Amino acid sequence: MPKDAERSQIVLPPKATGEPEQGPALHGPRPRRRRIGLFLSLALVVLAAIVVLTSLLIHFGSTDPPAPGKQLTAPAGPLGSFIKPPYNPSQVNALTHLGDRMTYKQLAILYVAHLSLDEKLGQLIMTESEQNTYSDDLNYMITQLHVGGMIMYESHLQTASQARATTSQAQQRAKIPLLISVDEEGGAYVNRLEHIYGSRPGPWEIYQSGNLNFDRQQGVKMAHDLLTLGLNTDLAPDVDVMIVPGTDTVDRTFGTTADSVMKYAGTNIEAMQSHGLIACMKHYPGGLGDTPYDAHDILPTDSRTRDQIYATELAPYKTFINSPNPLMRPGMIMSTDVLMPAIDPNMPAELSHKFMTDILRNEFGYDGVVLTDALYMGGISARWSEPEAAVLAIQAGNDMILSPMGSARTVAVIEALKEALHDGRLSMQRVNEAAARIIALKMQYHLMPATLPRD
């Protein structure tokens, strides 16, 4: 990601005009003294704000963000505790319109500093509802557990009115706007919206067409269809390279070589994101394309060499993360449970610090949101409980946990994260970093105002 964005500086209020009174003034002009004192107080307050902002940015680590789009301005309405009267309009504007001069990531760091621990941990969850319509349980997860997102499946998407009723109520109740996602790839196997929109071409059919215009049209249509229903995130495209035909790749990939996958997936991502839909590349690090087994049931193993993995499975991620076209850089990446012994012989990739931090973050430079695959899948659940796996996932470098279905399981994950914070297995800095990435993504795609929270 580009690292040329400069940190913003808040402009100090103007100095008081006029010369000070000379000598003792037993009957001097008190109004002038009050004005001078007011401006000095304002200067000190704003200077203190600068110190706080700088210390926060340093505390949270690097603030080099993805290339930001057009910044939003603060909405009208009452101000929170960050600004108190009697500041003049220009000073209020300077402090509330931080988004005009700060990157989304920098502003998100400040935003997260205003959140409670429960709100921060809730943002790290993309939950799944057991009911097919907006329910009391879903409402509890949104309003009390502060979940950062929700995923919808075919049962939640039987009709357009059903889908829109759920998404609109969810967003209305959420204090912080939600990432509302769906696995919509098209094709024969992963078409969650078939009841509403009918069948649509999948990645394999698009690849076989050899037509990038057709590819682009499908990406644009995908964005339109999902956004119309209130869905703002597509957990697609699948950028696994189909080295061997298998359950997890048949009909779901854009070809049998890294070059073909990058050619067609890149056009697809650009089309979706240029029309306002967040795309989520999956399944990092890509080893599902080298196994005939279903990762929903067992832990697949990719036994290729390190050089082979870098040249093929990892190639799409490195390429898209560092694309000169910001619309091809993924808004999100989904990790998955695959074992690649040549790089980490012990941990599934999504729970591996080597894959999630050393390679994806430090080597490839990705600073966006990483979402786990469902942690109840067989490759994970055979060895760890969902709460245990959630802690390991955040430790490894993931930002968001996909899967806890219903409030009871969501509470269990949140409590496990709290316990890990308490006993030192998880750091507050790691939680803040993950929450800030999620908030920055929501600001970047205009799901929420680019400003500090109101009380």
Secondary structure, 3 states (H helix, E strand, C coil): CCCCCCCCCCCCCCCCCCCCCCCCCCCCCHHHHHHHHHHHHHHHHHHHHHHHHHHHHHHCCCCCCCCCCCCCCCCCCCCCCCCCCCCCHHHHHHHHCHHHCCCHHHHHHHHHHCCCHHHHHHHCEEEECCCCCCCHHHHHHHHCCCCCEEEECHHHCCCHHHHHHHHHHHHHHCCCCCEEEECEEECCCEECCHHHHCCCCCHHHHHHHCCHHHHHHHHHHHHHHHHHCCCCEECCCECCCCCCCCCCCCCCCCCCCHHHHHHHHHHHHHHHHHCCCEEEEEEECCHHHHCCCCCCCCCCECCCCHHHHHHHHCHHHHHHHCCCCHHHCCCEEEECCCEECCCECCCCHHHCHHHHHHHHHHHCCCCCEEECCCCCCHHHHCCCCHHHHHHHHHHHCCCEEEEEEHHHHHHHHHHHHHHHHHHCCCCHHHHHHHHHHHHHHHHHCCCCCCCCCCC
